[in-house]
């Protein structure tokens, strides 16, 4: 029989937060700041992440199905790439392939209370976020790590970055949809009153 209480003690939990109109995400372990994720420019790319002793820079290319190049800042070398599938998808996904050939799968779920997770080959969940209600500019939540991996810091930072990309795309899509709905209703009302 498996002792669930001992498994809960093995799960590592991090928290992260950002405030309105601040593009810097702070990452905490036991209330101690262990990292941050921030944009170098107010709009666009690149994004830098520092977590524990790891330093990364993410370059986002494309809008509808972007690709993210991952640079290890200490080694000054490209260590992998993430391909995001978000165009016309309610729940976007991403595939990361590192330079050593290691593949990982990321997905986000939910509409107002988003959570995301990283899976290894075979669908084993490595880490999962749990969020309070997410908004376009402020966000906070937890990240539970279920399985140790040498890419843990990278996956934490990229998980938050991917969540931000998909939140912005969903807000853009919802705005376009709302504008389209308003024009449709105004068009229908004008036909109703003119006839």
C-alpha positions in Angstrom: 0.0 0.0 0.0 1.3 3.5 -0.9 1.6 6.0 1.9 0.1 9.2 0.3 1.3 11.4 3.2 4.9 10.5 2.4 4.3 11.4 -1.3 2.9 14.8 -0.3 6.1 15.5 1.6 8.1 14.7 -1.6 6.3 17.3 -3.7 8.2 20.5 -3.9 6.1 23.7 -4.1 7.0 27.1 -5.5 4.9 30.2 -5.7 5.0 33.0 -8.2 3.4 36.4 -8.5 3.3 39.6 -10.5 1.3 42.8 -10.1 -0.7 44.9 -12.5 1.3 46.7 -15.2 4.5 44.9 -14.0 6.1 42.5 -16.4 8.3 40.9 -13.7 7.3 37.6 -12.2 8.8 36.8 -8.8 9.3 33.1 -7.9 9.4 32.0 -4.3 10.3 28.8 -2.4 9.1 28.9 1.3 8.6 32.7 1.0 12.2 33.2 -0.1 12.7 34.8 -3.5 14.6 32.3 -5.7 14.0 33.8 -9.1 12.4 36.2 -11.5 11.2 36.3 -15.0 11.1 39.7 -16.8 11.0 41.3 -20.2 13.9 43.4 -21.3 11.6 45.6 -23.3 8.1 46.7 -22.5 6.6 45.2 -25.6 7.9 42.1 -27.3 10.9 39.8 -26.8 13.3 38.8 -25.3 12.5 37.6 -21.8 15.1 36.8 -19.2 14.8 34.3 -16.3 17.0 33.9 -13.3 16.0 31.0 -11.0 18.3 29.5 -8.4 21.7 29.4 -10.2 20.3 29.2 -13.7 20.0 32.1 -16.2 18.1 32.0 -19.4 17.0 34.2 -22.2 13.9 33.4 -24.3 13.4 34.8 -27.8 9.8 34.6 -29.1 9.3 34.6 -32.8 5.9 34.7 -34.5 2.5 35.5 -33.2 -0.2 32.8 -34.0 2.0 29.7 -33.4 5.2 31.2 -31.9 8.5 29.5 -31.5 10.7 30.2 -28.5 14.5 29.9 -28.7 16.1 29.1 -25.3 19.6 30.6 -24.6 21.6 29.5 -21.5 23.1 32.8 -20.5 26.0 31.3 -18.5 27.1 29.1 -21.4 26.0 31.6 -24.0 24.5 28.9 -26.2 21.2 27.8 -27.5 19.9 24.8 -25.5 16.6 24.2 -27.1 13.4 25.3 -28.7 9.7 25.4 -27.9 7.0 25.3 -30.5 3.7 26.7 -29.3 0.4 25.6 -30.9 -2.2 28.2 -30.0 -3.8 29.4 -33.2 -7.6 28.7 -33.0 -7.0 26.4 -30.0 -9.0 26.9 -26.8 -6.3 25.2 -24.7 -2.9 25.9 -26.3 -0.1 23.4 -26.1 3.7 23.5 -26.6 6.5 21.0 -27.4 9.9 21.6 -26.1 13.0 19.8 -27.5 16.3 20.5 -25.8 19.6 20.3 -27.6 20.3 17.0 -25.9 17.2 15.6 -27.6 15.0 15.5 -24.4 11.3 16.2 -25.3 8.7 17.7 -23.0 5.1 18.6 -23.6 3.3 21.6 -22.0 -0.4 22.3 -21.9 -2.8 24.8 -20.4 -6.3 24.2 -19.4 -9.2 26.2 -18.0 -11.0 29.4 -19.0 -10.9 31.7 -16.0 -8.8 29.7 -13.6 -5.9 28.5 -15.7 -3.5 25.8 -14.8 -0.7 24.4 -16.8 1.5 21.4 -16.6 4.7 19.9 -18.1 4.8 16.3 -19.0 7.7 14.0 -20.0 7.6 11.4 -22.7 4.9 8.9 -21.9 2.6 11.6 -20.4 4.0 11.6 -16.8 3.3 14.9 -15.1 6.5 16.5 -13.9 5.0 19.8 -12.7 1.6 21.5 -12.5 0.6 25.1 -11.7 -2.4 26.0 -9.6 -3.6 29.5 -10.1 -6.0 32.0 -8.5 -8.1 33.7 -11.0 -5.8 35.0 -13.8 -6.1 38.4 -15.4 -4.3 39.9 -18.3 -1.7 41.8 -16.2 -1.7 40.3 -12.7 -1.2 36.7 -11.8 -0.2 34.5 -8.9 -0.2 30.9 -8.2 1.7 27.8 -7.2 3.8 25.3 -9.0 4.1 21.7 -7.7 7.0 19.6 -8.8 6.2 15.9 -8.7 9.3 14.5 -10.3 12.9 15.7 -10.1 14.5 16.7 -13.4 17.7 18.5 -14.3 15.6 21.0 -16.3 13.4 22.0 -13.4 14.4 25.7 -13.3 14.0 26.0 -17.1 10.6 24.4 -17.0 9.4 26.6 -14.1 10.4 29.8 -16.0 9.1 28.6 -19.4 5.8 27.4 -17.8 5.1 30.9 -16.5 6.3 32.5 -19.9 4.0 30.2 -21.9 1.1 31.0 -19.6 1.6 34.7 -20.2 1.8 34.2 -24.0 -1.5 32.2 -24.0 -3.2 34.6 -21.7 -2.4 37.5 -24.0 -3.6 35.6 -27.0 -6.8 34.6 -25.3 -7.4 38.3 -24.4 -6.7 39.3 -28.0 -9.1 36.6 -29.3 -11.8 37.5 -26.9 -11.5 41.2 -27.7 -11.7 40.5 -31.5 -14.7 38.1 -30.9 -16.5 40.8 -28.8 -15.9 43.5 -31.4 -17.2 41.1 -34.1 -20.3 40.3 -32.0 -21.0 44.0 -31.4 -20.8 44.7 -35.1 -23.1 41.7 -35.9 -25.7 42.9 -33.3 -25.5 46.5 -34.6 -26.0 45.3 -38.1 -29.0 43.1 -37.1 -30.5 46.0 -35.1 -30.1 48.4 -38.1 -31.9 46.0 -40.4 -34.7 45.6 -37.8 -35.2 49.3 -37.4 -34.8 50.2 -41.1 -37.4 47.6 -42.3 
